[in-house]
Amino acid sequence: MTTNPSPEYGDHLRSPLLSPAVKSAGEPEPQKMCIDDMLQKYCGEFGPWQLRHFVLTSLAWALEAFHTMVMIFADREPDWRCVEAAGCEAVAKTVCGLEPGSWEWTGGPGSSTVAQWGLVCGDKYKVGLVQALFFGGCMIGAGTFGHLSDSFLGRKGSLTIVCVLNAIFGCLTALSPNYTAYVLLRLLTGFSSGGVGLCAFVLATEPVGPTRRGAAGMSTFYFFSTGIALLALIAYIFPTWRALYIASSIPSLLFLLLVLPFISESPRWYLVRGKVNEAMKLMKSIAKSNGNQLPGGVTLALDEESKSQNASNHEDPTSKNAVSGSLIDVLRSPITRIRLFLAVAINFLCSVVYYGLSLNVVNLGTNLYINVLLNAIAEMPAFTITAILVDKFGRKPLTIGTLWFSGLFCFVGSLVGNDVVEVWKVARMVCGVLGIFGMAGTYNLLFIYTAELFPTVVRNAALGCATQAAQMGAILAPFVVVLGGALPFAIFAVCGIVGGIHAFYLPETLNKPLYDTMAGMEDGEREDDALTSV
């Protein structure tokens, strides 16, 4: 037996099928805030949550150092010696021209790829070819994973994929049966390595507040230099190139199993993908871990939405349509188009000098392990100084200053000439050290500067494009070094000075908001221009 429900009861039955009821006039609208404002006012800009997340994410930079710099040890030309009673001329400086069997590699044929496949004399160019193709893979990978991390994969998803690929390709490289397979696997390793630092940098810095983001971003490179120093120790323990590739690839697997599960996705990526509920849960977790509390009357919104509190009463604040962007959008906007051109040019010029000077230092003829270790340690003061000054003087003046500092000492080094007097050799070495000191600071600074020049929806794509330009510079650097004499220093000087001139045309981003969308950035820039003109 059924009965007709009362009108009030019937309304309750039908209510899920109807539009939500309009809020009463006395009920306040939720306060819309962008992520930067919420971090500053309620969550904390760099508390215990951000510190833990930053350290865990930045460990990936050490992995990139392993896969990039392993070539210094694996592809080195080892020492050789004459075989007794074989008629070898012990006074010969190279093995070229010696009879086969009259000499042998000191560490055996497995000490390096050069010894394994005889990459000397007429085949010496093959060592440089491997290095160039590795950086070529990095260039392709940076653009690919820069786009994927802005789209459906996200920052954490992309970082997971590149670490998996690095572990696989690195271990397979140790099994290379011949030079051709080795070249192919190094190319593939470069492809995956090109996205590691890029994804880790953005993921580590996006949850940090605006006044702490600069110093945090600058500090990521300590992990890269530490990775180089650790690699020198690993290479000393594992002197054969096959064992070294396995030993330098296992940390990627350990990172996947022991670190990645404790890393969170970026709240900014959640927001631009329309996952406001997930972003709010993460912001509440950040506030709670930092000893703060997020009020119930606030909600996240994209930067242009947070400026207006006149949203529809029927709008669900926990779910929005995803906002996406690509390099096409960057090129369409006059503001971002100019910024992208300048960022690409500066990253390219900086990379030529940084990797070029690094190769010059490695070829000093000293103990390889100690030399690499000292080079890694020498870069750290540059990171410290730029991290301290970046929020005091701003990104733009510091970029110009470090580029010109490096260019100046490279220019002085080019004037020293090829004099055999020991004092001039020392002077030239000092110029090179000071040159790489300045350029290491620039290289560090450019990541945070480039990231702040573009909104969230295209940040990784733009940063990936700039990283691709840097990889092109890395490919060119060995060919500049081969020129020898004073010419490399002269080219490095020109690159540093021209790079500083390009930086003059970039805007300052110190204490500026980290915009979410193209429209929000364009509106913000118009407001700044209006205030400046008043």
Summary of the structure (lengths in Angstrom):
residues: 534
radius of gyration: 27.2
end to end distance: 78.0
largest distance: 113.5
contacts: 1882
relative contact order: 0.13
helix: 70%
strand: 2%
